[in-house]
Amino acid sequence: MSLPVIVFFLVYLGMALGRVPGLALDRTGIALLGIIFLIGTETMTLAQAASAVDSATIAILFALVIISAQFEQSGFYD
């Protein structure tokens, strides 16, 4: 198996667990650790990693987080 495939499965295993036992990493940290590892081992360049990010999806998710936070502050969820 190639290195990117191994990293892919380890990242998804970590995301399925929600945390890495013994480490203070949540799902976001696990994903970041995976990409940092791939860039650090020169399996993927920084330009390739940047081009893999869909900015429209990130913008929509950011907007939904803001809306959800505003709903929580207003007491909507209570």
Jmol script that loads the backbone (N, CA, C; Angstrom):
load data "model"
ATOM      1  N   MET A   1       0.836  -1.180   0.000  1.00  0.00           N
ATOM      2  CA  MET A   1       0.000   0.000   0.000  1.00  0.00           C
ATOM      3  C   MET A   1       0.882   1.243   0.000  1.00  0.00           C
ATOM      4  N   SER A   2       0.410   2.285  -0.667  1.00  0.00           N
ATOM      5  CA  SER A   2       1.198   3.513  -0.732  1.00  0.00           C
ATOM      6  C   SER A   2       0.959   4.372   0.518  1.00  0.00           C
ATOM      7  N   LEU A   3       1.870   5.282   0.762  1.00  0.00           N
ATOM      8  CA  LEU A   3       1.803   6.134   1.941  1.00  0.00           C
ATOM      9  C   LEU A   3       0.525   6.964   2.012  1.00  0.00           C
ATOM     10  N   PRO A   4       0.081   7.612   0.915  1.00  0.00           N
ATOM     11  CA  PRO A   4      -1.168   8.382   1.015  1.00  0.00           C
ATOM     12  C   PRO A   4      -2.385   7.536   1.388  1.00  0.00           C
ATOM     13  N   VAL A   5      -2.432   6.302   0.929  1.00  0.00           N
ATOM     14  CA  VAL A   5      -3.558   5.423   1.259  1.00  0.00           C
ATOM     15  C   VAL A   5      -3.525   5.066   2.741  1.00  0.00           C
ATOM     16  N   ILE A   6      -2.347   4.806   3.274  1.00  0.00           N
ATOM     17  CA  ILE A   6      -2.212   4.486   4.695  1.00  0.00           C
ATOM     18  C   ILE A   6      -2.628   5.683   5.547  1.00  0.00           C
ATOM     19  N   VAL A   7      -2.158   6.889   5.166  1.00  0.00           N
ATOM     20  CA  VAL A   7      -2.521   8.100   5.905  1.00  0.00           C
ATOM     21  C   VAL A   7      -4.021   8.326   5.825  1.00  0.00           C
ATOM     22  N   PHE A   8      -4.615   8.113   4.654  1.00  0.00           N
ATOM     23  CA  PHE A   8      -6.062   8.268   4.475  1.00  0.00           C
ATOM     24  C   PHE A   8      -6.831   7.381   5.452  1.00  0.00           C
ATOM     25  N   PHE A   9      -6.468   6.110   5.521  1.00  0.00           N
ATOM     26  CA  PHE A   9      -7.174   5.194   6.415  1.00  0.00           C
ATOM     27  C   PHE A   9      -6.949   5.536   7.888  1.00  0.00           C
ATOM     28  N   LEU A  10      -5.735   5.946   8.240  1.00  0.00           N
ATOM     29  CA  LEU A  10      -5.473   6.324   9.629  1.00  0.00           C
ATOM     30  C   LEU A  10      -6.248   7.576  10.034  1.00  0.00           C
ATOM     31  N   VAL A  11      -6.327   8.550   9.125  1.00  0.00           N
ATOM     32  CA  VAL A  11      -7.094   9.768   9.412  1.00  0.00           C
ATOM     33  C   VAL A  11      -8.568   9.432   9.572  1.00  0.00           C
ATOM     34  N   TYR A  12      -9.110   8.623   8.684  1.00  0.00           N
ATOM     35  CA  TYR A  12     -10.522   8.280   8.809  1.00  0.00           C
ATOM     36  C   TYR A  12     -10.800   7.411  10.027  1.00  0.00           C
ATOM     37  N   LEU A  13      -9.878   6.577  10.408  1.00  0.00           N
ATOM     38  CA  LEU A  13     -10.035   5.810  11.641  1.00  0.00           C
ATOM     39  C   LEU A  13     -10.056   6.755  12.833  1.00  0.00           C
ATOM     40  N   GLY A  14      -9.152   7.721  12.838  1.00  0.00           N
ATOM     41  CA  GLY A  14      -9.132   8.709  13.911  1.00  0.00           C
ATOM     42  C   GLY A  14     -10.407   9.533  13.954  1.00  0.00           C
ATOM     43  N   MET A  15     -10.938   9.885  12.776  1.00  0.00           N
ATOM     44  CA  MET A  15     -12.191  10.641  12.741  1.00  0.00           C
ATOM     45  C   MET A  15     -13.361   9.795  13.225  1.00  0.00           C
ATOM     46  N   ALA A  16     -13.335   8.519  12.932  1.00  0.00           N
ATOM     47  CA  ALA A  16     -14.408   7.639  13.403  1.00  0.00           C
ATOM     48  C   ALA A  16     -14.364   7.501  14.925  1.00  0.00           C
ATOM     49  N   LEU A  17     -13.169   7.472  15.490  1.00  0.00           N
ATOM     50  CA  LEU A  17     -13.032   7.387  16.945  1.00  0.00           C
ATOM     51  C   LEU A  17     -13.383   8.709  17.613  1.00  0.00           C
ATOM     52  N   GLY A  18     -13.162   9.811  16.904  1.00  0.00           N
ATOM     53  CA  GLY A  18     -13.458  11.124  17.451  1.00  0.00           C
ATOM     54  C   GLY A  18     -12.277  11.738  18.164  1.00  0.00           C
ATOM     55  N   ARG A  19     -11.422  10.941  18.704  1.00  0.00           N
ATOM     56  CA  ARG A  19     -10.211  11.388  19.407  1.00  0.00           C
ATOM     57  C   ARG A  19      -9.156  10.305  19.258  1.00  0.00           C
ATOM     58  N   VAL A  20      -7.914  10.729  19.314  1.00  0.00           N
ATOM     59  CA  VAL A  20      -6.827   9.758  19.348  1.00  0.00           C
ATOM     60  C   VAL A  20      -6.568   9.451  20.815  1.00  0.00           C
ATOM     61  N   PRO A  21      -6.749   8.187  21.230  1.00  0.00           N
ATOM     62  CA  PRO A  21      -6.541   7.846  22.635  1.00  0.00           C
ATOM     63  C   PRO A  21      -5.131   8.227  23.098  1.00  0.00           C
ATOM     64  N   GLY A  22      -5.056   8.928  24.219  1.00  0.00           N
ATOM     65  CA  GLY A  22      -3.772   9.329  24.763  1.00  0.00           C
ATOM     66  C   GLY A  22      -3.261  10.666  24.259  1.00  0.00           C
ATOM     67  N   LEU A  23      -3.874  11.204  23.211  1.00  0.00           N
ATOM     68  CA  LEU A  23      -3.477  12.503  22.678  1.00  0.00           C
ATOM     69  C   LEU A  23      -4.638  13.476  22.768  1.00  0.00           C
ATOM     70  N   ALA A  24      -4.331  14.748  22.814  1.00  0.00           N
ATOM     71  CA  ALA A  24      -5.378  15.770  22.877  1.00  0.00           C
ATOM     72  C   ALA A  24      -5.699  16.253  21.468  1.00  0.00           C
ATOM     73  N   LEU A  25      -6.063  15.322  20.586  1.00  0.00           N
ATOM     74  CA  LEU A  25      -6.410  15.661  19.207  1.00  0.00           C
ATOM     75  C   LEU A  25      -7.863  15.318  18.955  1.00  0.00           C
ATOM     76  N   ASP A  26      -8.598  16.282  18.416  1.00  0.00           N
ATOM     77  CA  ASP A  26      -9.964  15.998  17.988  1.00  0.00           C
ATOM     78  C   ASP A  26      -9.949  15.742  16.486  1.00  0.00           C
ATOM     79  N   ARG A  27     -11.109  15.704  15.861  1.00  0.00           N
ATOM     80  CA  ARG A  27     -11.194  15.386  14.434  1.00  0.00           C
ATOM     81  C   ARG A  27     -10.451  16.385  13.561  1.00  0.00           C
ATOM     82  N   THR A  28     -10.552  17.663  13.900  1.00  0.00           N
ATOM     83  CA  THR A  28      -9.851  18.688  13.128  1.00  0.00           C
ATOM     84  C   THR A  28      -8.349  18.512  13.231  1.00  0.00           C
ATOM     85  N   GLY A  29      -7.869  18.264  14.430  1.00  0.00           N
ATOM     86  CA  GLY A  29      -6.439  18.057  14.634  1.00  0.00           C
ATOM     87  C   GLY A  29      -5.922  16.833  13.912  1.00  0.00           C
ATOM     88  N   ILE A  30      -6.723  15.789  13.870  1.00  0.00           N
ATOM     89  CA  ILE A  30      -6.334  14.566  13.170  1.00  0.00           C
ATOM     90  C   ILE A  30      -6.200  14.832  11.680  1.00  0.00           C
ATOM     91  N   ALA A  31      -7.165  15.567  11.098  1.00  0.00           N
ATOM     92  CA  ALA A  31      -7.106  15.889   9.676  1.00  0.00           C
ATOM     93  C   ALA A  31      -5.894  16.765   9.368  1.00  0.00           C
ATOM     94  N   LEU A  32      -5.643  17.759  10.222  1.00  0.00           N
ATOM     95  CA  LEU A  32      -4.476  18.622  10.019  1.00  0.00           C
ATOM     96  C   LEU A  32      -3.175  17.847  10.150  1.00  0.00           C
ATOM     97  N   LEU A  33      -3.110  16.942  11.101  1.00  0.00           N
ATOM     98  CA  LEU A  33      -1.913  16.127  11.273  1.00  0.00           C
ATOM     99  C   LEU A  33      -1.659  15.265  10.037  1.00  0.00           C
ATOM    100  N   GLY A  34      -2.722  14.744   9.442  1.00  0.00           N
ATOM    101  CA  GLY A  34      -2.579  13.941   8.231  1.00  0.00           C
ATOM    102  C   GLY A  34      -2.008  14.738   7.071  1.00  0.00           C
ATOM    103  N   ILE A  35      -2.529  15.946   6.834  1.00  0.00           N
ATOM    104  CA  ILE A  35      -2.022  16.751   5.720  1.00  0.00           C
ATOM    105  C   ILE A  35      -0.620  17.262   6.007  1.00  0.00           C
ATOM    106  N   ILE A  36      -0.337  17.606   7.276  1.00  0.00           N
ATOM    107  CA  ILE A  36       1.021  18.036   7.625  1.00  0.00           C
ATOM    108  C   ILE A  36       2.008  16.896   7.382  1.00  0.00           C
ATOM    109  N   PHE A  37       1.613  15.684   7.698  1.00  0.00           N
ATOM    110  CA  PHE A  37       2.476  14.529   7.468  1.00  0.00           C
ATOM    111  C   PHE A  37       2.734  14.334   5.981  1.00  0.00           C
ATOM    112  N   LEU A  38       1.678  14.447   5.158  1.00  0.00           N
ATOM    113  CA  LEU A  38       1.851  14.256   3.718  1.00  0.00           C
ATOM    114  C   LEU A  38       2.724  15.345   3.100  1.00  0.00           C
ATOM    115  N   ILE A  39       2.564  16.588   3.562  1.00  0.00           N
ATOM    116  CA  ILE A  39       3.402  17.672   3.049  1.00  0.00           C
ATOM    117  C   ILE A  39       4.832  17.521   3.569  1.00  0.00           C
ATOM    118  N   GLY A  40       4.977  17.148   4.822  1.00  0.00           N
ATOM    119  CA  GLY A  40       6.304  16.984   5.417  1.00  0.00           C
ATOM    120  C   GLY A  40       7.112  15.868   4.787  1.00  0.00           C
ATOM    121  N   THR A  41       6.472  14.821   4.344  1.00  0.00           N
ATOM    122  CA  THR A  41       7.177  13.721   3.687  1.00  0.00           C
ATOM    123  C   THR A  41       7.300  13.936   2.190  1.00  0.00           C
ATOM    124  N   GLU A  42       6.873  15.109   1.715  1.00  0.00           N
ATOM    125  CA  GLU A  42       6.916  15.494   0.299  1.00  0.00           C
ATOM    126  C   GLU A  42       6.121  14.548  -0.588  1.00  0.00           C
ATOM    127  N   THR A  43       5.102  13.902  -0.015  1.00  0.00           N
ATOM    128  CA  THR A  43       4.183  13.093  -0.799  1.00  0.00           C
ATOM    129  C   THR A  43       3.235  14.002  -1.569  1.00  0.00           C
ATOM    130  N   MET A  44       2.962  15.163  -0.993  1.00  0.00           N
ATOM    131  CA  MET A  44       2.065  16.145  -1.590  1.00  0.00           C
ATOM    132  C   MET A  44       2.703  17.518  -1.404  1.00  0.00           C
ATOM    133  N   THR A  45       2.589  18.369  -2.429  1.00  0.00           N
ATOM    134  CA  THR A  45       3.126  19.718  -2.288  1.00  0.00           C
ATOM    135  C   THR A  45       2.074  20.622  -1.657  1.00  0.00           C
ATOM    136  N   LEU A  46       2.532  21.767  -1.184  1.00  0.00           N
ATOM    137  CA  LEU A  46       1.614  22.734  -0.597  1.00  0.00           C
ATOM    138  C   LEU A  46       0.613  23.234  -1.636  1.00  0.00           C
ATOM    139  N   ALA A  47       1.055  23.397  -2.870  1.00  0.00           N
ATOM    140  CA  ALA A  47       0.156  23.832  -3.944  1.00  0.00           C
ATOM    141  C   ALA A  47      -0.925  22.783  -4.227  1.00  0.00           C
ATOM    142  N   GLN A  48      -0.556  21.515  -4.200  1.00  0.00           N
ATOM    143  CA  GLN A  48      -1.543  20.447  -4.404  1.00  0.00           C
ATOM    144  C   GLN A  48      -2.549  20.424  -3.261  1.00  0.00           C
ATOM    145  N   ALA A  49      -2.067  20.613  -2.042  1.00  0.00           N
ATOM    146  CA  ALA A  49      -2.966  20.623  -0.886  1.00  0.00           C
ATOM    147  C   ALA A  49      -3.922  21.803  -0.968  1.00  0.00           C
ATOM    148  N   ALA A  50      -3.417  22.964  -1.356  1.00  0.00           N
ATOM    149  CA  ALA A  50      -4.268  24.152  -1.474  1.00  0.00           C
ATOM    150  C   ALA A  50      -5.299  23.998  -2.582  1.00  0.00           C
ATOM    151  N   SER A  51      -4.919  23.359  -3.675  1.00  0.00           N
ATOM    152  CA  SER A  51      -5.867  23.197  -4.779  1.00  0.00           C
ATOM    153  C   SER A  51      -6.943  22.155  -4.468  1.00  0.00           C
ATOM    154  N   ALA A  52      -6.719  21.319  -3.472  1.00  0.00           N
ATOM    155  CA  ALA A  52      -7.703  20.303  -3.098  1.00  0.00           C
ATOM    156  C   ALA A  52      -8.812  20.867  -2.219  1.00  0.00           C
ATOM    157  N   VAL A  53      -8.658  22.103  -1.749  1.00  0.00           N
ATOM    158  CA  VAL A  53      -9.649  22.728  -0.879  1.00  0.00           C
ATOM    159  C   VAL A  53     -10.670  23.461  -1.742  1.00  0.00           C
ATOM    160  N   ASP A  54     -11.945  23.165  -1.531  1.00  0.00           N
ATOM    161  CA  ASP A  54     -13.019  23.848  -2.249  1.00  0.00           C
ATOM    162  C   ASP A  54     -13.456  25.047  -1.415  1.00  0.00           C
ATOM    163  N   SER A  55     -13.072  26.236  -1.858  1.00  0.00           N
ATOM    164  CA  SER A  55     -13.321  27.440  -1.058  1.00  0.00           C
ATOM    165  C   SER A  55     -14.807  27.737  -0.894  1.00  0.00           C
ATOM    166  N   ALA A  56     -15.627  27.388  -1.868  1.00  0.00           N
ATOM    167  CA  ALA A  56     -17.072  27.615  -1.740  1.00  0.00           C
ATOM    168  C   ALA A  56     -17.655  26.772  -0.612  1.00  0.00           C
ATOM    169  N   THR A  57     -17.221  25.525  -0.498  1.00  0.00           N
ATOM    170  CA  THR A  57     -17.697  24.658   0.577  1.00  0.00           C
ATOM    171  C   THR A  57     -17.238  25.172   1.932  1.00  0.00           C
ATOM    172  N   ILE A  58     -16.005  25.617   2.018  1.00  0.00           N
ATOM    173  CA  ILE A  58     -15.489  26.167   3.274  1.00  0.00           C
ATOM    174  C   ILE A  58     -16.289  27.407   3.670  1.00  0.00           C
ATOM    175  N   ALA A  59     -16.614  28.267   2.703  1.00  0.00           N
ATOM    176  CA  ALA A  59     -17.382  29.481   2.992  1.00  0.00           C
ATOM    177  C   ALA A  59     -18.784  29.141   3.489  1.00  0.00           C
ATOM    178  N   ILE A  60     -19.425  28.159   2.883  1.00  0.00           N
ATOM    179  CA  ILE A  60     -20.768  27.756   3.317  1.00  0.00           C
ATOM    180  C   ILE A  60     -20.717  27.165   4.727  1.00  0.00           C
ATOM    181  N   LEU A  61     -19.749  26.319   4.996  1.00  0.00           N
ATOM    182  CA  LEU A  61     -19.627  25.738   6.334  1.00  0.00           C
ATOM    183  C   LEU A  61     -19.349  26.813   7.382  1.00  0.00           C
ATOM    184  N   PHE A  62     -18.510  27.783   7.052  1.00  0.00           N
ATOM    185  CA  PHE A  62     -18.219  28.883   7.975  1.00  0.00           C
ATOM    186  C   PHE A  62     -19.489  29.687   8.261  1.00  0.00           C
ATOM    187  N   ALA A  63     -20.258  29.963   7.214  1.00  0.00           N
ATOM    188  CA  ALA A  63     -21.507  30.710   7.398  1.00  0.00           C
ATOM    189  C   ALA A  63     -22.492  29.934   8.269  1.00  0.00           C
ATOM    190  N   LEU A  64     -22.581  28.627   8.074  1.00  0.00           N
ATOM    191  CA  LEU A  64     -23.482  27.815   8.885  1.00  0.00           C
ATOM    192  C   LEU A  64     -23.052  27.774  10.350  1.00  0.00           C
ATOM    193  N   VAL A  65     -21.760  27.778  10.592  1.00  0.00           N
ATOM    194  CA  VAL A  65     -21.261  27.813  11.974  1.00  0.00           C
ATOM    195  C   VAL A  65     -21.650  29.133  12.627  1.00  0.00           C
ATOM    196  N   ILE A  66     -21.517  30.230  11.898  1.00  0.00           N
ATOM    197  CA  ILE A  66     -21.891  31.541  12.437  1.00  0.00           C
ATOM    198  C   ILE A  66     -23.387  31.597  12.730  1.00  0.00           C
ATOM    199  N   ILE A  67     -24.197  31.105  11.808  1.00  0.00           N
ATOM    200  CA  ILE A  67     -25.652  31.104  12.008  1.00  0.00           C
ATOM    201  C   ILE A  67     -26.022  30.237  13.209  1.00  0.00           C
ATOM    202  N   SER A  68     -25.401  29.074  13.309  1.00  0.00           N
ATOM    203  CA  SER A  68     -25.683  28.186  14.434  1.00  0.00           C
ATOM    204  C   SER A  68     -25.283  28.835  15.758  1.00  0.00           C
ATOM    205  N   ALA A  69     -24.154  29.525  15.785  1.00  0.00           N
ATOM    206  CA  ALA A  69     -23.724  30.208  17.008  1.00  0.00           C
ATOM    207  C   ALA A  69     -24.710  31.313  17.382  1.00  0.00           C
ATOM    208  N   GLN A  70     -25.238  32.016  16.389  1.00  0.00           N
ATOM    209  CA  GLN A  70     -26.200  33.065  16.667  1.00  0.00           C
ATOM    210  C   GLN A  70     -27.513  32.472  17.193  1.00  0.00           C
ATOM    211  N   PHE A  71     -27.943  31.355  16.631  1.00  0.00           N
ATOM    212  CA  PHE A  71     -29.137  30.673  17.147  1.00  0.00           C
ATOM    213  C   PHE A  71     -28.927  30.259  18.605  1.00  0.00           C
ATOM    214  N   GLU A  72     -27.747  29.745  18.915  1.00  0.00           N
ATOM    215  CA  GLU A  72     -27.458  29.314  20.287  1.00  0.00           C
ATOM    216  C   GLU A  72     -27.460  30.504  21.233  1.00  0.00           C
ATOM    217  N   GLN A  73     -26.880  31.618  20.817  1.00  0.00           N
ATOM    218  CA  GLN A  73     -26.837  32.819  21.664  1.00  0.00           C
ATOM    219  C   GLN A  73     -28.222  33.394  21.916  1.00  0.00           C
ATOM    220  N   SER A  74     -29.109  33.245  20.923  1.00  0.00           N
ATOM    221  CA  SER A  74     -30.459  33.805  21.085  1.00  0.00           C
ATOM    222  C   SER A  74     -31.370  32.912  21.931  1.00  0.00           C
ATOM    223  N   GLY A  75     -30.915  31.694  22.242  1.00  0.00           N
ATOM    224  CA  GLY A  75     -31.722  30.770  23.024  1.00  0.00           C
ATOM    225  C   GLY A  75     -32.652  29.914  22.168  1.00  0.00           C
ATOM    226  N   PHE A  76     -32.459  29.941  20.881  1.00  0.00           N
ATOM    227  CA  PHE A  76     -33.317  29.186  19.959  1.00  0.00           C
ATOM    228  C   PHE A  76     -33.325  27.693  20.262  1.00  0.00           C
ATOM    229  N   TYR A  77     -32.164  27.144  20.598  1.00  0.00           N
ATOM    230  CA  TYR A  77     -32.049  25.709  20.831  1.00  0.00           C
ATOM    231  C   TYR A  77     -32.642  25.276  22.176  1.00  0.00           C
ATOM    232  N   ASP A  78     -32.836  26.228  23.070  1.00  0.00           N
ATOM    233  CA  ASP A  78     -33.420  25.899  24.374  1.00  0.00           C
ATOM    234  C   ASP A  78     -34.894  25.734  24.212  1.00  0.00           C
TER     235      ASP A  78
END
end "model"
wireframe off; spacefill off
backbone 0.3
color backbone group
